Amino acid sequence: MDHPIKRDHARFRKIVKGKIRDNLRKYVSQGNQIIPKGTDQFTVPMPSIDIPRFRFGDKSQGGMGQGQGEAGDPVDGQQDPNGQPGQGEAGEGEGNKELEVELSLDELARILGEELELPNIEPKGKKSLQSVVDRYTNIGTTGPDSLRHLRRTYKQALKRQIATDSYDPENPAVIPIRRDFRYRASDTKVEMQNAAVVIYMMDVSGSMGDEQKEIVRTESFWINLWLKSQYKDIEIRYIIHDATAKEVDENTFFRTRESGGTLISSAYNLCKEIIEKDYNPNEWNIYPFHFSDGDNWSADDTKLCLELLDKVILPVSNNFCYGQVESRYGSGQFYKDLAAKYGTTSDKLTLSKIKNKEGILDSIKEFLGKGK
């Protein structure tokens, strides 16, 4: 039978997950910090949960502490050392009741999937990697002391002593000898595991401001969360571009801002090179994401982008996702060019317009709702 504390803890976690699900859009749109702790644990702030506390009843019901009194009267015979009534004004706001709880990657991903009704991803056929796994399911007669199976060793020694009439019920001492030792032995199995790479590309030209980058940062966090719940092995690469493109780390990706023009083909060329060098499409599930405000330098460069998509990137990708982040300086023309070429419901390419932070979850649903 479960201990009452364990049942209470499970009930509390169920309440917490319900609160997060109910407030998911607020978490995303307000940019609440969900902080990674290790590889698959996250700290989630919960400002809306009330900590249990005593509440005073109706004064008209009487009881200890009731009755008439004046400001400054002592309580239980205690008085201010200076004989003065208390100073200062009462606060009118509630104290900070913020509570942090830890949830696993799978728990957070399940909340996201339920809220957005996301289907589980079906990896591309024949796109899996072999991994050798040792499972200690057998018992052997040799092995290191660290793998000695004490119960099996004792049982073997007892059987030997009974068989040789050396076991004394009046003095039931069972002393194993070397040949009684038993060890956990492994079965080596080859398992198939799916691997994925996410390649983020972002326009960092002058028209992409801090607000647009914050939208990309928040959206990519939740996209990564979902993909990590779907794949055992996942890698993430980051490309920034204006008129030229370069690969950077995550911190640089979200902090860089340039003032030059925009050549989107520079990012697509670098994406192509990364895929060809490091990610055989027969072994990897490939997810390129590109975020921009839709400005490109010229129609010729847009034509080059479409050629790169047609000939290289789309054929090897599970799903190429283009997110257009609205900016007062961006024309949004690239979205129109992609829609004119592929339509808005292409099997290999997904388009999304992200007007503001309130549109992030809808954009994630557009990107991941295909189950690809």
PALUMLO-561023 format. One line per 2 residues: their letters; for each residue x, y, z of N, C-alpha, C, O. Coordinates in steps of 0.1 Angstrom, whole numbers. Atoms other than C-alpha are relative to their C-alpha. Layout:
BEGIN
a) X/Y/Z/X/Y/Z/X/Y/Z/X/Y/Z | ...
END
This chain:
BEGIN
md) 8/-12/0/0/0/0/9/12/0/19/13/7 | -8/-13/1/13/35/-9/-1/7/13/-12/7/20
hp) 0/-8/-12/23/57/20/-8/13/-3/-8/18/-14 | 8/-12/2/-1/87/25/8/11/-6/2/19/-14
ik) -8/-11/5/27/111/19/3/-1/-15/2/9/-23 | -2/2/14/34/96/-15/-12/3/-8/-12/9/-19
rd) 12/-3/7/-2/98/-24/-3/15/-1/-7/20/-11 | 1/-14/0/-3/134/-14/9/7/-10/5/17/-16
ha) -10/-6/10/28/142/-34/-4/-2/-14/-3/7/-22 | 4/3/14/14/125/-65/-12/9/-3/-14/14/-14
rf) 12/-9/2/-19/145/-60/5/14/-3/-1/21/-11 | -5/-13/2/1/177/-57/6/2/-14/4/12/-20
rk) -6/-1/14/21/170/-89/-11/1/-10/-9/7/-21 | 11/-1/10/-12/164/-107/-6/13/0/-10/18/-11
iv) 5/-13/-1/-25/197/-95/9/10/-7/5/19/-15 | -10/-8/6/8/214/-106/-1/-1/-15/-1/10/-22
kg) 0/2/15/7/199/-141/-13/6/-6/-13/11/-17 | 13/-6/5/-30/210/-144/1/15/0/-4/21/-10
ki) -2/-14/-1/-20/245/-134/9/5/-12/6/15/-19 | -9/-4/11/8/246/-160/-8/-1/-13/-6/7/-22
rd) 8/2/12/-15/232/-187/-10/12/-2/-12/17/-13 | 10/-11/1/-42/258/-179/6/14/-3/0/22/-9
nl) -7/-13/2/-16/286/-180/11/0/-10/19/9/-11 | -11/2/9/6/274/-208/1/12/-9/12/17/-12
rk) -1/-11/9/-3/302/-232/6/13/7/13/21/1 | -6/-12/-8/5/328/-204/15/-2/2/22/7/0
yv) -14/2/-1/38/311/-198/8/3/-12/18/10/-12 | -7/-2/12/47/312/-234/0/15/-4/10/21/-8
sq) 1/-14/5/34/347/-243/7/10/9/12/20/4 | -7/-9/-9/49/363/-212/14/-3/2/22/4/10
gn) -14/3/0/82/346/-216/5/-5/14/16/-3/17 | -4/5/-13/82/330/-181/11/-10/-2/11/-18/-11
qi) -12/8/1/115/314/-175/-1/-14/5/-3/-16/17 | -1/14/-4/114/276/-175/14/-5/-2/19/-6/-13
ip) -14/2/0/149/267/-165/4/-14/-1/0/-22/8 | -5/14/1/167/235/-176/9/-3/13/17/6/17
kg) -8/4/-10/182/216/-147/5/-14/-3/-2/-24/-1 | -5/13/5/204/188/-161/-6/-2/-14/-10/7/-21
td) 3/4/14/195/169/-193/-15/-1/-2/-20/2/-13 | 14/2/3/158/162/-187/-9/5/12/-20/0/14
qf) 8/-6/-11/146/182/-156/-1/15/-2/9/22/-7 | 3/-14/2/131/217/-157/-6/6/13/-15/0/19
tv) 6/-7/-12/123/242/-129/-11/10/-6/-8/18/-15 | 11/-8/5/89/259/-135/-5/8/11/-9/3/22
pm) 6/-9/-11/78/290/-115/-15/-1/0/-22/-2/-10 | 14/2/-1/43/286/-102/-6/11/9/-9/9/21
ps) 5/-11/-8/31/321/-89/-14/-1/4/-19/6/13 | 15/0/-3/-6/312/-89/-4/-11/10/-16/-12/12
id) 3/10/-9/-4/284/-64/0/6/14/10/12/18 | 0/-5/-14/-15/294/-28/6/-10/9/3/-22/9
ip) -6/8/-11/7/281/0/-11/-2/11/-17/8/15 | 10/1/-11/-16/266/27/4/8/12/15/9/16
rf) -2/-8/-12/-20/289/57/-13/1/8/-24/-2/3 | 12/-2/-9/-44/296/86/-8/12/-5/-2/22/-9
rf) 9/-11/3/-74/318/79/-9/3/12/-13/-7/19 | 8/-4/-12/-92/337/106/-15/-1/-3/-19/2/-15
gd) 14/1/2/-129/331/110/-7/13/2/-1/24/4 | 8/-12/-1/-157/356/113/1/5/15/-2/-3/24
ks) -2/-6/-13/-151/379/143/-13/-1/8/-12/-2/21 | 13/0/-7/-188/379/152/-3/-14/7/-12/-14/15
qg) 2/13/-7/-185/342/163/7/0/13/5/-10/21 | -6/0/-14/-165/352/194/12/-9/0/16/-14/-10
gm) -12/8/-1/-136/334/208/12/8/5/11/20/6 | -12/-7/-5/-101/342/221/5/10/-10/5/8/-22
gq) -5/-11/8/-87/374/209/-11/9/-6/-8/19/-13 | 10/-9/4/-121/390/203/-3/11/10/2/10/21
gq) 4/-10/-10/-136/421/219/5/13/-4/11/15/-15 | -4/-13/3/-130/458/220/14/3/3/20/-3/12
ge) -14/-4/-3/-96/474/219/3/13/-8/-4/16/-17 | -5/-12/7/-78/506/209/14/-2/-5/22/-11/-1
ag) -14/0/6/-47/512/188/10/2/11/8/12/19 | -10/-1/-10/-17/507/210/-2/-8/12/7/-9/20
dp) 2/8/-12/-33/485/236/9/-12/-1/11/-18/-11 | -9/12/0/-9/457/247/-8/-13/-3/-20/-14/0
vd) 5/13/2/-15/422/236/6/-10/9/18/-11/9 | -5/9/-10/-12/395/263/10/6/9/20/0/13
gq) -8/-6/-10/3/420/286/13/5/-6/21/11/2 | -12/-5/6/31/428/261/-2/14/-5/-12/17/-11
qd) 1/-14/4/38/465/254/13/4/-7/23/0/-3 | -12/-5/6/62/484/232/9/6/11/4/13/20
pn) -9/-4/-10/93/492/253/-1/15/2/1/20/14 | 2/-15/-2/87/530/247/-14/4/3/-16/16/4
gq) 13/-4/-3/51/528/255/-8/6/-11/-18/13/-9 | 6/-7/12/42/539/220/-8/-11/-8/-3/-22/-9
pg) 6/9/9/17/523/197/8/-3/-13/17/5/-16 | -7/3/12/29/506/166/0/10/-11/-10/17/-12
qg) -1/-10/11/41/528/137/-1/-7/-13/1/-19/-15 | 0/5/14/37/525/99/-13/-4/-4/-23/-5/3
ea) 13/3/7/10/516/75/-1/-14/-4/10/-20/-7 | 1/14/4/-4/483/67/2/-1/-15/-2/7/-22
ge) -2/3/15/6/468/33/-13/-4/-6/-22/-10/1 | 12/3/6/-22/464/9/1/-12/-10/-9/-17/-15
ge) -2/11/9/-7/437/-14/4/-13/7/8/-13/18 | -3/12/-6/-2/400/-8/15/-3/-2/22/3/-10
gn) -15/3/0/33/386/-1/2/-9/-12/-7/-14/-19 | -4/8/11/52/368/-28/-1/-15/3/5/-20/12
ke) 2/14/-3/40/332/-29/5/-9/-11/1/-20/-13 | -5/7/11/60/321/-59/6/-13/4/14/-14/14
le) -5/13/-4/68/284/-58/6/-6/-13/0/-5/-24 | -7/7/12/92/265/-81/-2/-15/2/0/-21/13
ve) 2/15/0/85/229/-90/8/-5/-12/11/1/-22 | -7/6/10/105/205/-110/-8/-10/-8/-15/-18/-2
ls) 7/9/9/91/186/-140/10/-6/-9/20/1/-13 | -9/6/9/108/162/-163/-3/4/-14/-14/10/-17
ld) 2/-3/14/112/167/-200/-13/-6/-6/-21/0/-13 | 12/7/5/85/141/-207/-13/6/5/-23/7/-2
el) 13/-6/-6/60/157/-183/-3/13/-7/-15/16/-11 | 2/-13/7/65/192/-199/-5/-3/-15/-14/4/-20
ar) 3/3/14/64/177/-234/-15/-6/-1/-22/-2/-11 | 13/5/0/32/158/-226/-11/11/2/-21/11/-4
il) 9/-11/-1/16/190/-214/-2/8/-13/-13/12/-17 | 1/-7/13/25/208/-246/-7/-8/-11/-16/-2/-18
ge) 7/8/10/13/179/-267/-15/-1/2/-22/-1/-8 | 14/0/-2/-20/177/-250/-7/13/-3/-18/14/-8
el) 6/-14/3/-26/215/-252/-1/2/-15/-12/8/-19 | 0/-3/14/-17/216/-289/-5/-12/-8/-7/-11/-20
el) 4/12/7/-30/181/-297/10/-4/-11/6/-7/-22 | -11/4/9/3/172/-313/1/-15/-2/0/-22/8
pn) -2/14/2/7/138/-329/14/-4/3/23/4/1 | -14/5/-1/37/117/-321/7/0/-14/0/-3/-24
ie) -7/0/13/63/120/-348/4/-14/-5/8/-22/3 | -4/13/6/68/91/-372/13/3/-8/13/9/-19
pk) -13/-2/7/105/91/-382/0/-6/-14/-8/-15/-17 | -1/5/13/114/86/-418/4/-15/0/12/-19/8
gk) -4/14/1/117/49/-429/14/-1/-2/21/6/-10 | -14/3/1/151/34/-426/9/11/5/21/12/1
ks) -8/-11/-5/163/65/-408/3/-3/15/-2/5/24 | -3/3/-14/176/49/-376/14/-5/2/21/-9/-7
lq) -14/4/-3/209/42/-359/0/-12/9/-9/-14/17 | -2/12/-9/221/10/-342/7/4/12/17/12/12
sv) -7/-2/-12/231/11/-306/1/-13/7/-8/-21/8 | -2/13/-7/246/-18/-286/-3/3/15/2/12/21
vd) 5/-1/-14/229/-22/-252/3/-13/8/0/-23/3 | -3/12/-8/241/-45/-224/-11/0/11/-12/10/19
ry) 10/2/-10/212/-57/-202/4/-12/9/6/-23/4 | -4/11/-9/221/-77/-171/-12/-8/5/-18/-6/15
tn) 12/8/-3/194/-103/-172/3/-14/3/-5/-22/6 | -4/14/-2/214/-135/-169/9/-2/13/13/8/18
ig) -8/3/-11/234/-152/-141/12/-9/-5/9/-19/-12 | -12/8/4/270/-165/-147/8/-4/12/6/0/24
tt) -9/5/-10/297/-182/-127/13/8/1/21/5/10 | -12/-9/0/324/-156/-134/-4/14/-1/-14/17/-7
gp) 3/-14/1/326/-119/-131/7/8/11/13/2/20 | -6/-8/-10/339/-90/-111/-9/1/13/-21/-2/13
ds) 7/0/-13/330/-86/-74/-12/10/0/-22/8/7 | 10/-10/0/309/-55/-82/-13/-5/-6/-24/0/-3
lr) 12/5/6/285/-77/-102/-5/-13/7/-13/-21/2 | 4/12/-7/282/-105/-76/-14/1/5/-19/11/10
hl) 14/1/-4/246/-116/-70/-1/-7/13/1/-19/14 | -1/6/-13/244/-121/-33/-10/-10/3/-8/-20/9
rr) 10/9/-3/211/-138/-31/2/-14/-7/0/-24/-2 | -3/12/8/220/-163/-59/12/-8/6/12/-20/7
ty) -12/6/-6/254/-169/-42/-4/-7/13/0/-18/15 | 5/6/-13/237/-176/-8/-8/-13/-3/-6/-23/3
kq) 8/11/3/212/-199/-24/8/-12/-5/6/-23/-2 | -8/11/5/239/-219/-42/8/-6/11/10/-19/11
al) -7/5/-12/259/-222/-10/-9/-9/8/-4/-20/13 | 9/7/-8/229/-234/8/-3/-14/-6/-3/-24/1
kr) 3/12/7/221/-260/-18/12/-10/1/10/-22/2 | -12/8/-1/257/-273/-17/1/-6/13/4/-18/15
qi) -1/5/-14/257/-276/21/-10/-11/3/-8/-21/9 | 10/10/-2/224/-295/21/3/-13/-8/1/-24/-2
at) -4/12/8/236/-318/-7/11/-8/6/12/-20/4 | -12/7/-6/268/-327/12/-2/-2/15/7/-6/22
ds) 4/3/-14/250/-330/46/9/9/10/11/4/21 | -8/-9/-9/271/-301/60/-8/11/6/-3/20/13
yd) 9/-11/-5/241/-279/68/-5/-5/13/-11/-16/14 | 5/3/-14/232/-279/105/-11/10/3/-9/21/6
pe) 11/-8/-3/197/-266/112/1/7/14/-4/18/16 | -2/-6/-13/207/-260/148/10/12/0/10/21/9
np) -10/-11/2/236/-238/136/0/4/-14/9/1/-22 | 2/-2/14/223/-225/103/10/10/-6/6/21/-11
av) -10/-9/6/256/-209/91/2/-4/-14/6/-16/-17 | -2/3/14/258/-207/53/12/8/-4/12/21/-5
ip) -12/-6/3/293/-199/42/4/-3/-15/8/-14/-17 | -3/3/14/298/-196/4/15/-2/-2/23/4/5
ir) -14/1/5/330/-208/-12/1/4/-14/-9/8/-20 | -2/-7/13/345/-197/-45/-9/-6/-10/-14/2/-19
rd) 8/5/10/325/-221/-66/-15/3/1/-23/1/-8 | 14/-4/-2/292/-209/-51/-3/14/-6/-14/17/-8
fr) 3/-14/4/297/-173/-63/-7/0/-14/-4/-7/-23 | 8/-2/12/272/-162/-89/1/15/-3/1/24/6
yr) -1/-14/5/274/-130/-110/-11/4/-10/-15/-4/-17 | 9/-5/11/251/-108/-130/7/0/-13/18/5/-14
as) -6/1/14/258/-115/-167/-9/8/-10/-21/8/-8 | 7/-8/10/248/-93/-196/-3/-7/-12/4/-16/-17
dt) 3/4/14/230/-100/-228/2/12/-8/-4/23/-6 | -2/-11/9/243/-78/-255/-10/0/-12/-11/-10/-19
kv) 10/-1/10/215/-66/-278/3/12/-8/7/22/-4 | -1/-11/9/215/-44/-308/-14/6/-1/-24/0/-6
em) 13/-7/1/187/-18/-306/0/11/-10/11/16/-13 | 1/-11/10/175/7/-332/-5/12/7/-15/12/14
qn) 5/-13/-5/172/43/-321/0/11/-10/9/11/-19 | 2/-11/10/161/73/-341/9/12/5/9/15/16
aa) -8/-12/-2/184/103/-344/-5/11/-8/-10/10/-19 | 5/-12/7/175/138/-353/10/12/2/17/13/12
vv) -8/-13/-1/193/171/-360/-10/11/-3/-18/11/-13 | 8/-12/2/176/205/-357/10/11/-4/19/14/3
iy) -8/-11/4/192/233/-377/-8/13/0/-17/15/-9 | 6/-13/-1/181/268/-367/7/10/-8/19/11/-7
mm) -6/-12/8/187/297/-391/-8/12/4/-21/12/4 | 7/-13/-4/179/333/-381/6/12/-7/18/13/-7
dv) -4/-13/6/181/366/-399/3/9/12/-5/12/21 | -4/-10/-11/201/390/-376/3/13/-6/10/21/1
sg) -2/-13/6/200/420/-399/-7/10/9/-14/7/18 | 5/-11/-8/190/454/-385/-15/0/2/-19/6/12
sm) 15/0/-1/153/448/-391/-5/-10/10/-17/-9/14 | 4/10/-10/152/419/-366/5/5/14/17/4/17
gd) -4/-6/-12/151/435/-332/-1/-10/12/-3/-22/10 | 0/8/-12/152/422/-296/-14/-7/2/-14/-19/6
eq) 13/6/-2/114/415/-295/-1/-12/-10/-6/-23/-6 | 0/11/10/117/393/-327/9/-12/5/5/-23/4
ke) -9/11/-5/146/374/-312/-5/-7/12/-3/-19/14 | 6/6/-11/128/368/-280/-11/-10/-4/-12/-20/2
iv) 10/9/6/100/353/-300/6/-13/-5/2/-24/-2 | -7/11/5/124/330/-317/6/-9/11/5/-21/11
rt) -5/7/-11/141/321/-285/-10/-9/7/-8/-21/10 | 10/7/-7/109/311/-268/-6/-11/-8/-8/-22/-3
es) 6/10/9/95/292/-298/10/-12/-1/6/-23/-1 | -9/11/2/127/272/-303/2/-8/13/4/-20/12
fw) -1/8/-12/128/262/-266/-11/-11/0/-8/-22/4 | 11/10/0/94/245/-269/0/-10/-11/-3/-21/-10
in) -2/10/11/102/230/-303/10/-10/4/8/-22/2 | -10/9/-5/133/215/-288/-5/-10/10/-2/-22/10
lw) 6/9/-10/114/202/-259/-8/-11/-6/-7/-23/-1 | 9/10/6/89/184/-281/9/-11/-7/7/-23/-6
lk) -9/9/8/116/169/-304/8/-9/8/10/-20/5 | -8/9/-9/137/157/-275/-8/-11/6/-3/-21/10
sq) 9/11/-6/107/138/-262/-3/-11/-11/-8/-21/-7 | 4/9/11/103/121/-296/12/-8/-5/11/-19/-11
yk) -12/6/5/139/112/-304/10/-3/12/12/5/21 | -9/3/-11/165/94/-282/13/8/-2/19/11/8
di) -12/-7/2/194/112/-298/-3/12/-9/-9/11/-20 | 3/-12/7/191/148/-310/12/10/1/18/12/11
ei) -11/-11/1/217/175/-321/-7/12/-5/-16/12/-13 | 5/-13/4/211/212/-325/11/9/-5/21/10/1
ry) -10/-9/6/230/235/-348/-6/14/-3/-18/15/-5 | 5/-14/1/227/273/-351/7/8/-11/19/8/-12
ii) -6/-9/10/232/296/-381/-6/14/1/-18/15/2 | 5/-14/1/229/334/-382/4/5/-13/15/1/-19
hd) -4/-6/13/229/354/-413/-6/14/-2/-16/18/4 | 5/-13/6/226/389/-428/3/-1/-15/-4/-9/-22
at) -5/3/14/244/392/-461/9/-12/-1/11/-17/-12 | -8/12/-1/266/364/-450/-5/-9/11/-12/-4/20
ak) 5/10/-11/260/333/-428/12/-6/7/23/-8/1 | -10/7/-8/280/316/-401/-6/-8/11/-17/-5/16
ev) 5/9/-11/275/288/-376/5/6/13/17/9/14 | -3/-5/-13/275/299/-340/-5/-9/11/-12/-18/9
de) 6/7/-11/267/286/-305/-13/6/4/-17/16/-2 | 14/-4/-4/233/290/-288/0/14/5/-9/22/2
nt) 0/-14/-6/243/321/-268/1/10/-10/-5/21/-10 | -2/-10/11/256/339/-298/-12/1/-9/-15/12/-14
ff) 11/0/8/226/329/-318/-11/10/4/-17/17/-4 | 11/-9/-5/202/348/-296/4/14/4/-4/22/7
rt) -5/-13/-4/224/378/-288/6/8/-11/7/21/-10 | -6/-8/10/239/388/-321/-10/9/-8/-21/5/-10
re) 8/-9/8/226/418/-340/9/7/-10/19/13/-6 | -8/-7/10/240/431/-373/-9/11/-6/-21/12/-4
sg) 7/-11/6/231/461/-394/0/0/-15/-4/9/-22 | -1/1/14/238/449/-429/-13/-5/-7/-23/-5/-1
gt) 11/5/8/215/437/-457/-2/-15/2/4/-21/11 | 4/14/-2/200/402/-461/1/-8/-13/-5/-4/-23
li) 0/10/11/209/374/-484/-3/-14/6/6/-20/12 | 4/12/-6/189/344/-473/7/-12/-5/9/-22/2
ss) -7/11/6/207/321/-497/13/-4/7/17/-15/7 | -12/3/-7/238/324/-476/-2/-10/11/6/-19/14
ay) 3/9/-11/221/306/-447/-4/-14/-6/0/-24/0 | 4/13/6/206/279/-470/12/-7/-6/13/-20/-5
nl) -12/6/5/240/273/-486/8/-7/12/13/-18/11 | -7/6/-12/256/268/-451/-8/-12/6/-2/-22/10
ck) 8/11/-4/227/246/-441/3/-13/-8/4/-24/-3 | -3/10/10/233/225/-472/14/-7/3/15/-19/3
ei) -13/5/-3/270/222/-463/1/-9/13/7/-19/13 | 1/7/-13/263/211/-427/-6/-14/-2/-1/-24/3
ie) 7/13/3/239/184/-439/9/-10/-7/10/-21/-4 | -8/8/8/262/171/-465/12/-6/7/17/-17/5
kd) -12/4/-7/292/170/-442/-3/-10/12/4/-19/14 | 1/7/-13/277/156/-409/-13/-8/1/-13/-16/10
yn) 13/7/-3/242/142/-414/-5/-7/-13/-12/-2/-21 | 5/8/11/236/114/-438/-15/-2/1/-20/-7/12
pn) 15/1/-1/198/115/-446/-5/-14/2/-16/-16/5 | 5/14/-2/197/77/-445/1/-4/15/-4/-14/19
ew) -1/3/-14/206/79/-408/-6/10/9/-9/7/21 | 5/-11/-8/193/112/-396/-14/5/-4/-16/6/-16
ni) 12/-8/3/159/129/-393/4/15/1/9/19/11 | -6/-14/1/166/165/-404/-11/10/0/-21/9/-7
yp) 10/-10/-2/146/195/-393/7/14/-1/12/19/9 | -5/-14/1/157/229/-407/-11/10/4/-23/8/0
fh) 10/-10/-4/139/259/-391/7/14/-4/18/16/0 | -6/-13/4/144/294/-406/-10/11/5/-22/10/3
fs) 8/-11/-5/132/326/-388/5/13/-6/17/16/-6 | -4/-12/7/131/359/-406/-12/10/0/-23/6/3
dg) 12/-9/1/110/391/-410/-4/1/-15/-13/9/-18 | 5/1/13/107/383/-447/7/8/-10/4/8/-22
dn) -7/-8/10/131/407/-463/11/-8/-6/18/-15/1 | -12/6/7/156/395/-489/5/11/-9/-2/20/-14
ws) -7/-10/8/181/415/-509/-6/2/-14/-7/13/-19 | 4/-1/14/168/407/-543/-8/-12/-5/-8/-23/2
ad) 8/11/5/145/385/-564/9/-11/-5/6/-22/-5 | -10/10/4/176/368/-578/4/-9/11/6/-21/10
dt) -4/8/-11/186/357/-544/-11/-9/5/-9/-21/9 | 12/9/-4/151/344/-536/-1/-12/-10/-4/-23/-6
kl) 0/11/10/153/324/-569/10/-10/4/8/-22/3 | -11/9/-4/186/309/-556/-5/-8/12/-2/-20/13
cl) 5/7/-12/169/300/-523/-9/-11/-4/-8/-22/1 | 10/10/5/141/282/-541/7/-12/-6/3/-23/-5
el) -7/11/6/166/262/-561/7/-9/11/7/-21/9 | -6/7/-11/185/252/-529/-10/-9/7/-7/-20/10
ld) 10/8/-7/153/241/-513/-5/-12/-9/-5/-23/-4 | 5/11/9/141/221/-544/10/-11/-1/6/-23/-1
kv) -10/10/4/174/203/-552/6/-7/12/11/-18/11 | -8/5/-11/190/198/-518/-8/-1/13/-9/-12/19
il) 5/-1/-14/172/208/-486/-13/-8/2/-14/-16/11 | 13/7/-2/136/196/-490/1/-15/-2/-5/-22/6
pv) 0/14/2/144/162/-504/6/-8/12/2/-20/14 | -6/7/-11/165/153/-473/-7/3/14/-3/-3/24
sn) 6/-5/-13/143/170/-446/-13/-7/3/-21/-11/-6 | 13/4/-4/115/156/-426/-10/11/-2/-21/9/-7
nf) 9/-12/2/100/191/-426/8/12/1/15/14/11 | -7/-13/0/114/224/-435/-10/11/5/-21/12/-1
cy) 10/-10/-6/98/252/-413/5/14/-2/16/17/2 | -3/-15/1/98/289/-422/-9/8/9/-22/8/7
gq) 8/-8/-9/86/312/-394/3/15/-3/14/19/-2 | -2/-14/3/81/348/-404/-5/9/12/-17/9/15
ve) 3/-8/-12/83/371/-373/-3/14/-5/5/21/-11 | 4/-13/5/64/403/-379/9/11/6/12/11/18
sr) -9/-11/-3/86/434/-378/-5/13/-7/-9/12/-18 | 4/-13/6/78/471/-384/8/3/-12/4/11/-21
yg) -10/-3/11/108/471/-408/0/-10/-11/5/-8/-21 | 0/11/10/102/438/-426/-12/1/-10/-23/4/-6
sg) 10/0/10/83/435/-458/-9/-12/0/-20/-12/-5 | 8/12/1/72/399/-454/0/-6/-14/-8/-16/-16
qf) 1/5/14/79/392/-491/4/-14/-1/-1/-21/-10 | -5/13/2/98/360/-486/-11/-11/3/-12/-21/-4
yk) 11/9/-2/67/343/-471/-9/-1/-12/-13/-12/-16 | 9/0/12/47/353/-501/7/-8/-12/0/-15/-19
dl) -7/7/10/74/339/-524/-1/-15/2/-3/-23/-7 | 1/14/-3/74/306/-506/-14/-6/-2/-16/-17/-7
aa) 14/4/1/36/304/-505/-3/-2/-15/-11/-11/-19 | 3/1/15/35/311/-543/6/-12/-6/0/-18/-15
ky) -7/12/6/60/283/-550/-6/-13/5/-8/-22/-3 | 3/13/-6/49/256/-526/-15/-1/6/-19/-12/9
gt) 13/0/-6/15/266/-513/1/0/15/13/0/20 | -1/-1/-14/7/268/-476/-2/-14/7/-2/-15/19
ts) 2/13/-6/0/231/-471/9/-11/-7/5/-22/-9 | -9/9/6/31/215/-487/4/-11/9/4/-10/21
dk) -3/12/-8/41/180/-476/14/2/7/16/-4/18 | -14/-1/-4/78/190/-471/3/13/7/13/15/13
lt) -3/-14/-4/75/227/-462/-12/5/8/-23/5/3 | 11/-6/-9/55/244/-434/3/15/2/14/19/6
ls) -1/-15/-2/49/282/-433/-8/4/12/-18/-1/15 | 8/-6/-11/39/302/-403/3/15/2/15/19/0
ki) -2/-14/-4/34/338/-395/-2/2/15/-12/-2/21 | 0/-2/-14/42/349/-360/-1/15/3/9/22/2
kn) 3/-14/-1/26/382/-353/7/6/13/12/17/13 | -6/-5/-13/37/385/-316/1/-13/9/0/-24/4
ke) -2/12/-9/43/363/-285/-12/-8/2/-12/-20/4 | 12/7/-2/7/354/-283/-2/-10/-12/-10/-20/-10
gi) 1/9/11/11/336/-317/10/-11/0/10/-19/-9 | -11/10/0/40/314/-306/-6/-14/0/-2/-23/-8
ld) 5/14/-1/19/283/-296/-7/-4/-13/-6/-15/-17 | 7/3/13/-2/285/-328/11/-3/-10/8/-12/-19
si) -10/3/10/30/286/-348/7/-14/3/9/-21/-7 | -5/13/-4/44/256/-329/-9/-11/-5/-5/-21/-10
ke) 10/10/4/12/237/-337/1/-2/-15/0/-13/-21 | -1/1/15/16/246/-374/12/-8/-4/12/-16/-13
fl) -13/6/3/52/234/-374/0/-15/3/4/-23/-5 | -1/14/-5/48/201/-354/-13/-8/-2/-13/-20/1
gk) 13/7/0/11/193/-361/-1/-11/-11/-10/-19/-11 | 0/10/10/20/171/-391/5/-14/4/2/-24/-2
gk) -6/13/-5/37/144/-370/12/-4/-9/14/-16/-10 | -11/4/8/67/145/-393/13/3/7/24/1/1
END
